[in-house]
Amino acid sequence: MDLIERALEFEQRKMRSLSRSDRVLISREAKSLILDLNQIYKREKDQRIMDIMKRLTAIKRKVEKRLKGKL
């Protein structure tokens, strides 16, 4: 369950005063974690994994919204 530990660590990171390239890296890492967790979720159907994926998705959306700017 090293992947779950990585996901929980990712959630705890400080997300303040990030450069544009930092935001891109965070978005990509979040996407990778979500996809990997999804593969585990398909096998195990553990609700805790789904909750982690939802929280990571919220972080990813927030970062991407900031990347795109106001429309």
Secondary structure as GFF3:
##gff-version 3
##sequence-region A 1 71
A	DSSP	alpha_helix	2	12	.	.	.	ID=ss1
A	DSSP	alpha_helix	20	44	.	.	.	ID=ss2
A	DSSP	alpha_helix	47	68	.	.	.	ID=ss3
###
